[in-house]
Amino acid sequence: MAQPRGSARLLALLAALSTALPPAGTITVSMKTKPVIASLNDNTSIACQIHGYDTPVLDISAMGVTWSRKTSNTDKEETLLQFLAGKSTSYRLGTSISMGELIRGNASLFLPKVQFKEAGTYKCKVTVTPSAAEDTGVLEVVAQPAVNLFPEEVTTESDKEKTLSCEVKNFYPSSLNIRWVKVSKNHQDGGVTGEDICTGTSVENEDGTFNVISKLRLQPSLQDSGNVYRCIVSHKSLQNNLLLNATLTVTAPKSDLGTLAGTCVGTILVCIFIIAVVLFIYKKYFKKIPPNVIAFTGNVEMKHLENSVLYCQISGFRPKRIMLDFFLKKHQQEKEKIYSWTSIQQDTKQSSEGTALLQKFRDFQFQFNLQSHDNGTFEVSWTIYVCPNVQEHDQAELSLEIGHEALQRGPIIKTTLLKVRAEPDLDPVLCSTDELKLHERLTLTCRIHSFFPKTIELQWYKDEQALEESVTSEGTKRSDGLFFCTTNLTIVPKAEDVGKRFTCKAKHRNSHLYKESSWQLENLVLNPQVSEIECDPTIPEVGNSVTLSCKITNYYPAECQVRWIRDFEELGNAAFKMEDIQQNTAPNLHHKASRITIMPQPEDHAVTYYIEVTHFSRTIRKAYPLMLKGFPKVTGPVSHPNDVKYGEPLSITCEVMDFYPKDIQVQWLKEEDEIRSDSFMEDLKQDSKGCFHTSCKLDLTPTALDYGKKIVFRVKHETLTQSITKCTFLNLPARSPTVSEIRATPAQPNIDETVCLETCISDFAPKDIKVTWYKDWTKLQEDNALNPQIARNGLCFYVSKLRFSPKASDNKTSLICEVTHLATHRCIEKYFELKLRGFSTSTGDLSTLTTNQNHKGSLTNPRSSSLERAPTLKIQCLTNNPKAGENVTLQCFIYGINTDNTYVSWYKGRYPIEGGIENTDYEDKPGFTSSVNFKTKEDEKECKIRCEVVTEDETFEEAYTLKLG
């Protein structure tokens, strides 16, 4: 037999699985050494036990089983069943493997209604990746004989010949033994001479069984009356021999009249026998016989868009002519004929009607086989290949009508109801945060989609441990008739959970096959708490040992890097010590203390010592300025107000203390430029110890020119070997520009008349901008090195102008001014439609100008706008009363384009939303919808959501503010 279709592909998948999965224990397979003996038409199982796996149960999604058979009539192996990764494919009607038993290592093959031709050697091949094993067993099919001994009571005259017949019927195999035994009146067994026994040869029946008759000739005397003659049958199918007895009664001879009467009776019996033979031949070879029908066996419960197979068998009919029509009645629709066939079409060709129907109903394909038998009957078997669709075929009624001459009451009609099921698909499990922290709650989300019917069972596992009872969920229906839903799991991770795999499993209620998606907990982190640096003694002096210490507590895992830095010079590991400390906190957390001991010199005064603690890509830095006794101390700078704004006065103050003598120099700088105006120093004051102190202040009004600038305060004193420097940065925000509409002078120029186009660019910081002018996307002018002015509000403004002499062809030309602000990555465009004097216009307003402003979030493609009509985007929230900490679904309607060559991204703030995005085209108009499902944070009151649509030529976006309860 040829290899089943798809077998090679399944074997290739098994090989790929064996290389992709982690190694398991080496398995073995065992089958019974003695042959399995099954009776004809009985159901039987062939055992195959798997040993050597090292898990409580087998993972059937990572294993394969192949059953094959080799009979005595052929040397080729015939594949009966293949099981791979949870999917079973049967190539012999009715064969199956129990999933419940398979996970416990029992791969036994179930064979219903076994036939003689199925006797042979069976091979069970098992792959539990990466290990494989196989074993063979023998199946013998037998049929028990039916034995009839007649007559059971034998009455005859003495010295008259009498015959006993022992008829054995319907046995298989043909090897059988018949013995005759005589039991006399005194209960003594006696043999029967061979010349009195006549045993015929075995005769084969139509069904493959055999019949045989053995006869015993008797010529008894009166002394033999009361003897018992026994027929003993031995056969492979019998555990014990079959015994049938006949009792002999011998009478004295009768007169000749009785003989004559017997002769007449015999003649009559012979006539009856001849008539019976004629009737038998007629019934067996010439009588019209209606068909026996076995219809629609196989996969009546089908999977969405996966090929399924149904079988029909019509047998034992005569004459040959038979007509078959298949009909399909979809839900709430009329019945339609999907295929027609008759046996008079040269046996193997389809009718023109059948061909036309196959073109119309492509989801159904038919394959038939017509056979004739020696007794003049016929058999036709059909294989129906179905590729079902949930919307069209679920609950559809498939029927077969059979027409034949022997059917006096009309055609036979067989019907089955199709059930189509779509197994769920699971998206990757998503985590609510990228920063996995110890003892902080996180939520895992898994989207289950493309399943049918809508009810589904869901369960979460941590490794093999079920975390909660399975729940039943009802999905939301999509436009294609399938369903989807989302399930969440909230956990508080512990240190022992690192490396654990959290799995979401989903299945239909009556299914044993789970689909699953997993997420592994890795790099669980609790960042350390770093204390301020402590100095011992609190007032350090030159020449005396000083210890700086810092505590690093409550972190996990233990890997942690510590660096000590003196100003900008890193101190080596030998310069400081690390030691464990005890804290009354949660178990599994780590705590350390770091110390560094120095012998300060005068040049160490006002030097800042830093400790940097790096833990899993996060660095925490603490600083300590070393202020030695007898040297000036500087605190600050302090800004007032704290919120620095453009154009509003700002004061920066530094305190200088504990210096002697009183001569001291202070200096304010912006970057490296000294600020000579607006700086003040208060009069010196002397404390009880004779040391002096003062306060220094700098007043300034920040402008756009101060963006990113550093303010420096520097102190010089005769006790210092180097000056003390304190710095602060003006934390001024970058501001994108406001661009006015383009103004033309004159508004409606003549041909070749110079027109001046100008636009005002204002309220931006810092000053770096680029202005480019275009005519229908042809560059006319570019201004890079600009020198904008400072307005009263402290921000920059600039007027960009373009002088242009239009030609006649420039009427209704679009002139564009593109303003690019580098710091904010904003690109703003303004459009002006040039209308020349003397040209007619449909509006009648020659000075009409149109403008359009398009703000972009990226400078990579500033020419992506178009003057043609852009698609319309509109966002709405599908979740009623959205709340913080819960899942929310938004939908964006995009009118004017479809999903072909289109990429849709959703953003929450600056960050993209990964997963949970689904796009669906409209059926009756250009456009599509894009929906996104995500979980909000518990402390959020509102979210800035943005949908970005990218085509081959353009980019569009729409923003939405999500209010949360």
N, C-alpha and C positions, 0 to 999 in steps of 0.2 A: 504493500500500500504506500502511496506517496506521502511524503511528510506533510502534515496539516498546514494550511495557510497560516502564516504569522508565526510558525514554530521557530524558524531561524531567528526572527527578531526577538522572540521571548528569551531564547537561549543567549543571545547577545546581551540582553539586558541583565540576565543572571550573571554573566561574566563581568559586566560593568559594576554590578552591585558588590561582587566579591572583592573588587579592588578599591571600592569607595568607602566601604564600611570598616570599622575596627575589627581586629581579629577576635574570634570566639573560640570556645573549646572545640576539640576535634570530635566529630560525631561519628557514630556507627549506626547501621541499620540492620535489623534482624527480622526474618520472616520464618514461617513454620517450615521445618525440614520435611514433614510428611505432606503429601498432596492434600489439598482441600477438595473434598468430594461434595458436589452439589447436585441436587436433582433438577431435572429439566423443568424450566419455567419457575423455579424457586428464586427467591432473593438470597444473595449470599454476600459475604465480605471476605476479602483477602487481607490478612493482617500484615502490617508493616510498622514496626516499633522503632522509634528514634531514641538513641542513647548518647550520653556523653556531652550534652549541652550543660552550661554552667549557670543558667538562670532559672528562677522558679517556673517560668513559663516561656515558651518560644515566642519570639516576635515574628508573627506571620507576615508582617510587611517587609521583612528582610530575608525571606526564605522562598524556596521553590521546591515543588514536588512534581515528578513526571512518572506516570504509570504507562507502561507499554506491554505489548503481548507478542509472543512468537508462537504460532501454531505449528502442528506437524505437517501441514499442507504447504507451508511457505517458509523460506529462510529470512524473510524480511520482518523487521519489527514494526508493529502497528501501534501508534500512539493512541492511547485511550483517553487520557486526561492530563492536563497541564495546569499547575497552580503556581502563580508567581505574584509575590508582593500583595497578597490579599485578594487576587482575582483568579477565579477558577474557570477554565475553558474545557468543556467536555466534547470529545469526538466520538463517543459511543453513547447513544441515547440513555439517559438516566444515571450514568455514572457520577459519583460525587465523593467528596471528602468532608467529614464533619469538622467545621471550624473550631467548635468547642473542644473536640478531642485533639485536634492538630496542635493547639497551643500547649497541650500536655504530652506531646511527643507521639501521638497515635495518628499515623498517616494511612490508616486502613482504607482500602478502596471498596465502595459499595457498588455491587452489580445487581440490577433488578432483572428478573425473568431471564436467567442464563439459558443459552442454547448450546447444542452439541458442538457447533463450530467454534465456540469460544473456549473450548478446552485447549490448554497449552501452558507455556512457561510465561509467567508474569514477572516483570521487573519493576521494582520500586526504587527510583533514584531521588535522593534528597540532597538539597543544597541549603546549608545554614551558613551563610557567607562568613568567612571564606572557605569553610570546610564542606566537603561533599562525600557522600557514601551511597552505596547501592547494594541490593540483594535481590534474589530471585526466589520464586515459589511456583508450585505447579497446581493448576486447577483441573480437576477431572469432573466431567458432567455425565451423570448416569440417569437412567430411568428404571424405576422398580417394575418388575414384571407383574402382570395380573394372571393368575393361574386358575384354570377351571378343569375339574376332573369329572367326566361324565361317562356313563351314568354313575351316580353315587351309590345307588342300590341296584345290584346286578342279580337278576333272576333268570336262570337258564335251566334247561333240561340236561341231564347227565349225558356226557359224551357229545354234546353239541358245542360248536365253537362260538365263542363270544369275545368281543373286543372292548377293552377300556381305552379311552382317549384322554391324554393329559395335554391340554392346550395352554401354552404360555404366550402372552401377548404383551406388546408395547414395552419391551425392555431394551436397554442400551448399556454397555456395548454388547456386541453380538455373542461374545463368549458366554456360554451358559451350560450347566450340567444338569441332566435329568436322570434320576435313578428310580428303579422300581423295587419294592420290597414286599414280600408276602408274610403276613402275620397269621399264624395258624390258630386254631381254636384253643390250643394249650398255651397261647401267648409266646410261642417261640418264633423268632424271625427266621425267615428262610429266603434264600436268594431266588432270583428268577432267571431262567436260562436266557442267554442273549438271543437265541434264535426266535424266541417269542416276542422280542422287543423290536419295534421299528420306529426310529426317531428320524424325522425329516431334517432337511437343512434350514437354517434361519432365513426367513424372507423379510426383506426390508420394506417398511411402510413409507408413505409419502412424507411423514414428519421425521424420518430418519431412524425411528425405532424398528424393532424386529419382532417377528412372530415365529413360533415353532410348535410342532405337534409331535408328541411321542405316543405310540400305541402299544398296548400289551395284549397279546392273543391268549385267550383262555379256552381250555377244553377240559372242564372239570368232571370229576366223578361225584357220586353222592357223598363220599367221605370229605370232599372239599367244602361242603356247605358250611357256612359260618366263618370261613376265612376272610381276612381283611387284606386288600391290596392297596399299597401306599405309593403315591407319586411324590418324590422328594426333589425339590428344585433348589439349586445353589447358584447364586449370582453375586457379582461384585457390589451391587447396590443393597444387598441384604445383609444385615448383621447376623441373622439366624436363618437357617434353611426353612423354606415353605413346605409344609406337609399336608397332603390331601388324601383322604381315605375313601375307599369304596368297599362295601360289604357284599360278599357273594352268597347267594341262596341257590342251591341246586335241587331241582325237582325231578321226579320220574318222567320218562318220555310220554308225550301225548299222541293222540291218533293222527292220521294223515289229513283229516279235515282241518285240524288246527294249522298244519303246515301250509295248506292251500290258502287259508285265510291270511297267514303271515306274508305269503308271497304277494297277495293282492295289496296288502297294506304297504309293502315295500315298494311296489310299482307306483302307488299313489305318492309316496314320499319322494321318489325319484323325479316325478313330474313337478312336484312342488319345488324341488331343488333347482330344476332347470329354469323354471319361471323366475325364481329368486335371483339366479345368476344373470338372466337377461335384464331384470329390473336393476340389479347392481351396476351392470355395465352402462346402462342408460343414465343412471344417476351420476355415475362417476365421470363419464366422458361427454355426454351430450345434453344433459339437462341444464337449463338456464339457472345460474346461481347469482343471487344478489351479492354485492360487495360487503365485506366486513371493513369497518372504518375505525381507524385510530387517528384522531385529528388534534392538531395544535398541542403537541407535547414540546417540551423545551422551555425556553426562557420567556414565559408569559409576562413576568415582571421584568421590564426592560430598563436600561439606563439611557438617559438623555444623550442623543447624538453618538451613541456607541452601538456598533453592529451587534444585533441579537439574532438568534436562529430559532425557528420553529420547524417542527417536523409533522408531516401527515403521511399516513400509510393506508392504502386501500388495497385489500388482498382478497383472493379466493373468488373472483367474479368470472362469469362466463356468460355470454361471448365477450370478445375483446373490446367492442365499441363502448366507450364511456366518456361522459362529458363533465368537465369540472369548471365551475365559476367561483371566483373569489370576490367577496364584497367587503367594503369598509364603510361603516356608519360612524362618522365623527360626532362629537358631542353636539346635540341640538341641530344636526344637519341630516339631510336625506341620505339614504344608502346609495353608494356608488360602486359600480363594478370596477375592480382594479386589475383583474387578470382572467383570461379564459383559455381553456385547453381541451382538446379532444384527441382520443387515441388513434383516430384514422389519419392524422397528419404525419405520415412516414415515421412515426414513433419518436423522432428527436427534434423535429422542426416546430417552431412556434407559428401560430396563425397570424395573419395580418392584424387581426383585432388584438391579439395578445401583445404583439409588438407595439402597437399604438398605445395601448394602456400602460405598458412599461415606460414609454416616453413621458406619459402624463404623471404617473405615480412613481417617481424615481426613488422614493424611500423604500420601495418593496422590490425585491428581486427574487425570481423563482427558478429553481433547478429541479428537474424531474428525472426519474429513471423507471422505465417500463420493462417488466420481465414476464416471461411465460414459463409455465410449469408442465411437467410430464403428464399430469392429469387433465390438461386442457384448460386450466384456470390461469388467470393473469393477476399480476400485482404491479401497482404503480406507487412509488414513494416520492414525496416532495420535500424539498428543503427550501424554506422561505427565509431570506435574509432581509432583516428590517433595520433601518437606521431611524429610530423614533425621535420625535420632537415632542416636548412636553405640551406645548400649546395645541398641537394638532392631534396627537395620538393618545394622550392620557384619557382613559375611560372610553376610548373608541371600541366599537364592536366589529371584530373580524369574523366573517362567516364564510363557509364553504358549502356550495350546493352541488350535489352529485346526481347526475342523470344516467340511468341504465335500463336496458330492456327488462331485466328481471324485477325491477321495482314497480310493483303493481299499484302502490298507493302514492305514487309521485316521488319526487327527488328526496334524497336524504340531505338534511341540513344540519351542519355542525357549527357551533358558535363559541367564540371565546371573547373575553373582555380584556383588552390590553391595559396594562398598568405601567406607566412610564415614571421613572424615578431619576432624579438628578442628584448625584452624590455631592456633598458640599466641598467647596474649595476654601482653603484657609489662607488669608494673607499672613505675612510675617507678624509675629507678636511685637507690638510696639510698647516701649516704656515711656512713662510720662516725663521722665527727666533724663538728661545726659550725665548728670552728676549723681551717682549712686552713693548715698551716704548711709552710714550705719545708724540704725534705730530711727530713721526718718521714713515716713510712709511714702510708698510709690504705687503707681497703678499700671498694671499691664493690660493692654487692650488688643483684642484679636477680632478682625472682621471676617465673618463667615458669609460666603456668598455663593450664588449660582446653584442653589439646591431646590429640590421639589420632592414631596410636598412641603408646606410651609412649617410644619412642626418638626423640631429637631432637638436632640438631647445634647447638652453641653456639660463638660466637666473639666476642671483644672487639676493638674498633678504637679507635685514637686518630686522630680525623679519618678519613682514608681508609686509614691504615696499620694492618694487622693486627698486633696485639700478641703473638699466640701462635697456634699451630696450632689449628684447630677441634677441639673435643672432642665426643664422643658421650655423651649423658647419658640415663639411664633414669629417668623420673619416678615419683612416688608416686601411687598411684591414689586418687581421691576417691570419695565415695559415689555420684556421678552418672556414674561410669564414665570420666571424664576424668582427666588426669594433671597434676601440677605438680612443679616442681623449683626450686632456687635455685642461682645461679652467682655466684661472687665473683671480683673482680680486685683484687689488691694492687699498689699503685704507690707510688713515692717521688717526689713531684712536684718539678720543677725550675722555675726562673724562666721558661724558655722555654715551659713548658706552660700558662701563663696564657692563657685564651681557647680552649684546645683542648677538643674535644668527645669524650668517651669514650662509645662506643656498644656496647651488647650486642645482638647479632643472633642470632636463633633461626630455624631452619627444619627441616622434615622432611627425611629423608635424600634422598629422590628429588625434592624440590621445588626450584624455582629461585627461589621467592619468599621473601625474608627478612622477618620481622617484627623491629622494632627498638625500643629505648628508649635515650635518651641522657641524659647528664649533662655539664654544661659546667663546667670548672674556672675559677672566678672568685675574685678577691680572695685570691690566695695570699699568706699572711702569715708572716713570721718577725719576731716582736717583738724590739725592740732590747734589748741588754744595757746598762744604765746604771750607770756607776761611781759610787762615792761622790764627793762634792764635795771637791776639794782646795783648800787655802788657801795662797797665796804672798804674804808669808812665813808660816811655820807659826805664829808668834806675832805677830799683828797689833797695831799701835799706833795711837793716836789721831793723826790728821794725816798719816799715811804711807799711800801708795797700797797697796791690797790687791786681789789678783786671785783670784777664785773660778772654778774650772774643773771641767768634767765631760765625760767621754767617752761618746758614744752609738754603739755598735758592733753589727755583725752583724745588720742588719735589712733587710727587703725588704717591699714596694717602697720607693721613695725618699721618698714623701710622709710627712712627720713634722713635728709641731708642737712647738715648745719655748717654755716660759714660765718666766721668773724672777720670784719673788715674795719680797717683803720683809715678813715676818709675813703680813698679809692684804692688802698692797698690791702689785698687779701692776706690774712694771717694763716699760716699753715696749720694742719691738724695737730702738730706737736705743741702749738701754742695754747690750746685749750683742752679741757677735759669734759667727758660726758659720763653721767652716772644715772642709774635707775632710781626713781623715787616712788613712794607709795602714795596712792590717792584713794579716797573712799568714793569710787565711782563704779560704773557698770563693769562687769567682768570683760576680759578679752581686750580692754583698751590699754594703751601704752602711755608711759609717762617718763620723762627724762629731765635732767637739769644740766645746763652747760655753764662752765666757768672759765674765765680767762684772768690771769694775774699779770699785772704790768708794774714796772718801776717808772713812774712818770718823770719826765724832764721838763724844763721850761717850755720847750717847743711843743710839748703835748697839750698845752693849754688851749682850750676851745676846739680841740680835735674831736670829731664825732666818731664814735665807735658804733658799728652796726652789727646786728646778728640777723642773718638770713636763714630762714627755715623753709626748705623746699620739700613738699610732700605731694607726690603724684601731680606734678605740673603746676601746683599752686605754691607761690612763694609769699611768705609773710616776713615782713621786715620791721625790726624795731631799732630805734636809734637812741644813743645817749651821748650828749656833748660833755666832754670831760672838762669841768671847770675847777682849776686848781686854786688852792688858797693863796691869797696875796696877788692874784692876777685879775684883770677886769673880766666881768661876766656880762654877757649880752643875751637878752631874751627877746623873742619876737622873730621876725616881724609879724605884727597883728594888723589886719585890714579892717577898716570900718567904713561902710557896712560890709558884712561878709559877702553879700550878693553883689558882685561887681557888674555894673551895667555901663554900656556905652553912653557917653555924654553926661553922666552924673558924677558929681564930685566924690573923691575917694581919699581917705587918709590912711597912711601906713606908719605904724609906730614901732620903735625899738627902744628897749631900756638898757642902759649901760650902768653897771654897779660895781662896787667893791674895788675901785682903782685908787692908787696913790703912787706918785703925786698927782695933782689935779690936771696937769697938762695932758690933754687927750685930743685926738683928731678923729672926726667922723666924716664919712663921705657916702652920698647916694649916687647910684649909677643905674642907667637903663641899658641892659646888656653891658657894653664896654664904654658907653658914653656917660660922662658925669652930668648929673642934674644940679645945676647951680642955683636955680630959682625954686621957690615954693618949698624949700626945706628949712626946718627950724630945729634948734636945740635949746632946751630950757636951761636956766641958770643952774650951776652946779650946787649940790647940797652935800653937806658932810654929816656922817652919822656919828654915834658915840665912840666908835672905834677909830675915828679919824679918816675913814675911807670916804670917797666921793661917789656920787651917783647922779645921773641925769636921764632925761627922756628926749628922744629925737623923733621928729615927725616929718613926713613927706606928703604934701597935698598935690593931687593931680586929677585931671579929668580924662579918663580913658577914651581913646578913639580907635577907629579901625586900624590905624597905624600901630597901635599897641598890641594887636592880636598876637598871642604866643610869646610876648616879650617877657624878659626876666628882670626883676628889680633887685638890686644888690645893695646891701648896707655893709660898709667896711669901717673897722675901728683900728686905729694905730695908737700904741702907748709904749713908753720907754721900757716897760717890763716885758714886753712881748718881743719874741724873736721874729715873729711874723704876724701880720695883721689878722684880725678876726673878721670872717666874712659870713654874712647871713643872706639868704636868697629867698625870694618868693616869686611865683609866677602869677600873672594876671589871668585868671581863668575866664577869659572872654569867649563867648560862643561864636562860631562861624554863622554868618547870616547870608542867605541867598538873596540875590538882587530882585528888586521889583522893576519890571520893564514896562514903560508906557507904550501906548499904541503909536504906530508910525504916523508921523505928520509930514505932509508934502507941501512944499512951497515952490511954485503955485500948486493949488490943489488939482487943477486940470490943465496941465501944460500943453503947449503946441508941439508939433513935430520939430525936433532939433533944438527945442528950447530947454535950457538947463533947468532941471528940477532938483531941489535939495530935499532929501529925505532925512529925517532925524528922529531919534528916539532917546528918551531919558532913562538912564539906568541908575537906580538909587537904592539906598538903604542896604548896602552890602558890606561885609567884612569877612576876611581881609580884602585887600585891594586888588588881588590878582584875578583878572577876568580876561576873556578873549571874545572879541566881537567880530563876526564875519557876516558880510552882506552877499546875497545871492540873487540872481535873476533866473527864475525857473531852474533852480538847482545848479546854475553855473556861477562859480565864485567870481565876485566883482572886486571885493575889498576885504582885507583882513587886518584887524588892529590887535597886536599882541602886547607890545610894550606901552601900556597906557599909564597915564598919570592922573588918576581920579582925584577930586577934591573932597575935603571933609566938610560935611554939613553940620548944622548946629546940634543935631542928635548924636554926633560922634561917628556916624557911619559915612561911607563913601558915596559919591554920586559922580556920574559921568554922562556927557551928552555925546552920542555917536552920530556922525553925519555922513551922508553919501551924496555926492553930486553926480548927476546922471543926465545925459542928453538922449532922449528916446527917439527911436525911429518909428515909422508907421507900423511896422510889424510888432512893436512893443505894446500896442493897445491891448488892454486886459491881461498884460503880463503880470505874473506874481513876483513881487519883490519881497525877499525874506531877510529879516535880521535875526541872526542866531547869537545868543549871549551864553557863554559857557563860564560858569564859576567853578574853579578848580577845587576849592576847599570843601564845598558842599556837594560836589559832583552833580550839579544841576545844569540842565540845558534848557533854555527858554527860547522859543521862537515866536516871532511876530510876522504876520503876513499883511501885505498891502497890494491891492489890485489896482494897477495903473490904468487910468482911463484918460485918453487924449482928447483934446478939444476937437470938435468937428466930426467925431464918430458917433453914429446913432447908438442908442442903448435902449433896451426894453424897459428899463426902469424910469427913464427920463431924468434921472438925477446923475449928472456927469461927475459930481464930486463924491459919489458913493464909494466908500472903501469898506473892505471886509477884513476883519482880523480874526485870528485864531491863536490861542495860546496852548502850547502842548508842553507840559512839564514831564521830564524823563528822569528816571532814577539811575541812569547809566550813561556814560559818555562814549560807550563803545560804538554806537551807531547813531549819530545825531541826525542822519539823513533819512531815518526810517519813517518819517511822517509822509502823508500823501494828501493832495488836494482833493482826491476823490472822496466820495462818501465813505466814512469809516464804519465798521460794524458797531452796533449798539450793545453795551454791556449793562446789565442790571443785576444787583445782588439782593437776595432776600433770605431771611432766616426761616428755616422749616421747623425749628424746635420751638414749641410754645413755652413762653416764660423761661428763657434760658437762665441757668443759675451757675454760679461759680463752683468749680470742682466737678462739674458734670459734663457729659458729652453733648456737643452741639453740632447740628447739621446746617450748613449754608448751601445755597444754590445760586449760581450765576447764569443768567440767560444771555446767550451770545447770539444776536440776530445778524444774518447776512453772510455767514461763512459756515462751513461744516468742519468735521474733525480731521478730514484728510490733510496731511502735511501741516497740522496745527499742534502746538504744544501748550498746555495749560499748566500754570504754576499758581499755588496759593501761598500767601505769606501771612504770618502772624507777627506784626511789628516788622523787624528786620529779618526775621528768620523764616526759612521755608517750612511749610507743613509737609512732613514726609508721610506718604501713604494715606489711605482713606479717600482717594480722589477717584471719581467715576464720571466719564463723559458719555452722553447719549445724544445722537442726532435726532432732529425732528423728522417725522415721516412726511409731513405735508407742506413744509416750507423750509427755506434755507435758514440754517442756524442749528444750534445745539445747546444743551445744558451741561454744566459742570457742577457737580456736588462734592462737598468735602465734609468729612466727619472728624472731629478732634475733641480732645478733652481740655477744658479750661482749668486754670489754676484756682485754688481755693481762695486766694487773697485778691483775685482780680475783680475790679468793678466794671471795667470795660476793656475791649480788645480792638486794636486797629487791624483790620483784615483787608488784604489786597489780593485781587485776582488778576493775573497777568496772562494775556493771550499772545503767543508768538506765532506768526506765520512766516512764510519764506521771505516776504518783503517787508513786513511791518510788525510793530509791537503795540498792543493796546492794553490798558489796565483800568480797573475800577476799584475804588476804595469803599469800605463799609465800616462803620463804628458799631461794634456789638456791645450792647448794654446788658450787664449781668445782674441778676438779683442776688 
